[in-house]
Structures are given as structure tokens and as C-alpha cells.
Amino acid sequence: MQRAVIGTAALSGLSYIGLLSASRSNGRLLRDIELLRNDRKTCPALPGLHDFKGVIHVHSNLSRDSEGTPEEIIRAAEETGQRFILLTDHNNRKIFAQGMQGRYGDVLVIRGAELIKGGQALLAVGIKEYVDGHSMTIQQAVTAIKAQGGLAFVAHPWLFKEWEVEGIDGMEIYDIADSTVAQIWKAPVMFADILTPGAEHPESVFLRGPLTRPDSYLSKWDGLTQKRKLVGIAGNDAHQNVELFGRLIDPYPLSFKFVQSHILAPALNEPALMRALQAGHVYSSFGLLADASGFQFSARNEGLLGIMGDEVPVTARPVLTAQAPHVGLMRLYRNGQAIHVVTSDKLEYPVREKGVYRIEVALQIGGRQYPWIFSNPIYLV
Ligand SMILES: [Zn+2]
């Protein structure tokens, strides 16, 4: 009995030390991030284009697995500086009668749905009417989405099989839910973060858990973009429905602050954003580390300016140019292979070979590298 008591005391002592050290290292990490954020440069904008930051793949209480109200969603977007929300409730007829759509103050909501068939998920962005995905093949669903002027993105790519389907516009290259599942071996660390005494920041749970380079999604994407254009987006898959030990782990504000997609468009309205999204004028970023607004990746030469998603002739002898608001490790990839790496806030690379070129930027924080920005490719043809 006594031994058991001592054992329990020792164990709780040990776990308390563990929790305290988790708390200290979280405090340090969050301080280091704060320092980095203070050292920010403004990047000059591309002519005629604005960088609109927002969130893609959001569920409200029109989905059976979310109780989030429209007011909570708009408030979270305003609090975290989002300019657009791509709302994708689980597919049902109600969405199209009751779902949010249009302008709410500074925030534009584009309505769509998440269609799931046999585990394969599509985000039908900007559709106006119900598509009965259950009675259709994936190909028919994509065709129906496109017939309404919508865009079709693959969500949860690890469950998707029918990549040969025609008309798919893009895919999630990151999804918070998928990344959390893939990092489940980190669960003890995440639990320690959640239980840290006095901790006011569940942010550290996200930083030490799902904030990870999505290796398998990126290599899948790299393989596919060598055959056809495919726009990469980050999926928040925000539900505000995960509770652990009585604590809400994924409130909308945190989920929105964690990762964003940035769309480069001339104006904030549905047609402009849909066109830019389809064209791949998009990059994704873990904004929880630092706001990436202003990041650019382009192909330039006298009289020539191609941006992410564009096709640029290699005969124009362009220089691939990237700039970021913070110094980071900038990696240029060609057809999935890293070909040039610099630690800087600028990268220039004269390109003479055809291929699919994209950039990643990682930030060095407290001796560790954190992935930060993922551009869409420029297609050198
Ligand atoms: Zn979803």
C-alpha cells in the first residue's frame, strides 16, 4: 500500500516536472516567435494584385459534426485578419438555402460543399446548387461541379484514389486534420501541452503537433504537376469540435490563425478570387509562426512577368525571383527536387530548363526549422 502511495507520488512528481519543463519550453518557443515577428519587412506588391489571406475548408453548424455558428466564424476571421472564407459544409441541401455567402464586413464568404463518396472527398468551391454526390461517380461529381462554374479540389488526399479523373482543379497539400492524425505519435507531447499548468496558449499544441512539412502530400503533388497543372491549397478543415480534458483544442480563431491560403487577385469579390484560385495564383503558409503576406514568387525578364500558376516559355530566359517578409531558408524545387537553397529573404535563379518550379520557405526558430511557406509552381514550358 505504502509502496503504491510512494509510487504514485513519484509518478505525479515526475509528470509535474515534465509539465513544468513543457511549460518552460513553450514559453521560450513563443517568445522566440514573437521576436522573429517583430523583425518584419514589407514586400512591394505585384502590379495590380493584392495578397488576400484567408481560410479554405471550413465547417459550420450546417455540418453534422460542427456546432460552430456563422457569427463565431466571422468573428474568428476578423480577429485573425482573414479576408475570405471558403465555406465547405458537408454536402446537404440545407447549405444552399441557409449557408453564409457574400460579404460580411471585410470578409468575403464563398459557399461550397465537401462531397464525400466512399471515403474520397472533394471540396466543391463556389457551387450554387446541391450536387447529389452519392448517386454519382467521382468523375460525374467533378463534371457537375464544373458545370456550375465551381472548382473541384481533392481534400484528404491520402484517401483519394481516382487521380485520373478529368477536371480536378487542385488538391490540399496540407490539411490540419490529416496532419494531426499523421503526427499521432506526438500525442504524449500534445497532451503535456494541453495539461500544462497555467498555460494560456493552446498554440503550442499546434506548434509541436500538426505544424509539420506534409512530405507525402508534397511528393504526390510534385508527381502530379509534372503531368498536369494542379493548384495546391492548405485545408483548415475547421470544425471547432475537438475537446480534450474539457478544453476546446480547435477553436475557430486558432485554426484560422494556424494556416492560411493567400490568393493574389485584383479585387476581393467572388469572380476575381475564383479566377485567381483556378489559375493557381496562390500560396499557403503557417501564419501561426509569422504572417507571410507579401510573399512573392515570379518569373521575370524584360517585359515578362509570370506568377505562381502561370506557364512561362523557357525561351524567354526568365529569372525566378522570390521574396519573403522574413529571412528564412528558401528552397527552390524543380520537378520535386531541391535545386537551389539560400538563407535569405530573397532568391534569384536564372532558369534555362523546362520544368515545374516551386518554392518553400522555412523559418529557423530556437535552433529548429519550421516549415512556413509553400508556393504554387510556375510552369516553365
Ligand atoms: Zn471537412
Residues whose N, C-alpha, C, O or C-beta is under 5 A from the ligand:
A	BS01	ZN	E114 D237
